[in-house]
Amino acid sequence: MPKFKIPINKTKIIRTLLFALCLAVIITVPIMATVKKADKADADEMNVLTLWQIDGFEGGKGSRATYLQNLSDEFSKNKGCYITVNSLSADAARLNLNNGNVPDLISYGAGMYGIEGYIRGDNLYYNWCNGGYCFLSVDTSAKFDDISTTNLVINGGTGNLVSAAALLCGVNGAEVVKPTAAYVKLINGDYKYLLGTQRDIFRLRTRGVAFTIKPITEFNDLYQNISITCTDAKKSIFAKQFIEYLLENQDGITSLGLLAAGKSLYDDEMRLMEGINYACRLTTPINEGFKNEINKSIINCDIKNLKNLLN
């Protein structure tokens, strides 16, 4: 039986295809290696920063974490970095730090402890917005000259030192309840006055209730700060640039129902909360021992020592 032979034209085609395949491999492999190197270079060039948002007190409205993320997205459009914002509780932040998980930036309320050893840079902190305490009443003719511990309810807050405000205002001993319950008691007529914050202004406004307010000037610790915590030199530059961008764009803070030092942003009830010179303030991060000293003074009603600690 004769052997089967591939026609010469088909043999040439197969040889040509094999040659083309080998040539493609020779060309493609270096190109793929070059692309991978380019991708790695782009990844190295794009710095990713992590920012923790810790709500140490009630805001006015909206989310501070969302606000920071939106602002950081705008900032990143013209920078070689991206900032991701994570919302944590104070306890969760301290636990993460103790476990060696350190972000590049932390936004936190004044009086926060446990982060003081991680702050880097020339300035320990930058205040980018704040709130304030006030007396509120749904009696629009109220003069606020008859406030007592029996006709006042206190918004207990969410980690801030409202007890210090109460002590320095002379209403220590009034009933303290959870934030939402406090303004409900005011609306229901259980109390004539409420010691609250800017958050209660927005709660009453949302309910469509007529009210009047009197800002508290004796004390304030409702400050939202931001600090650099990264040790990488290049990331620190971007972190500082973002803080500058944050401070340059404070007009948007009205979306949070909060205040900005030195700025007039409101033409309603919140206008009364602007530009106040407080007798005592707590604006900084602190250590746990100092926090305990403040709480001890409040418990002992030691106004003199409390003022010494806060000045």
Disulfide bonds with the S-S distance in Angstrom:
none
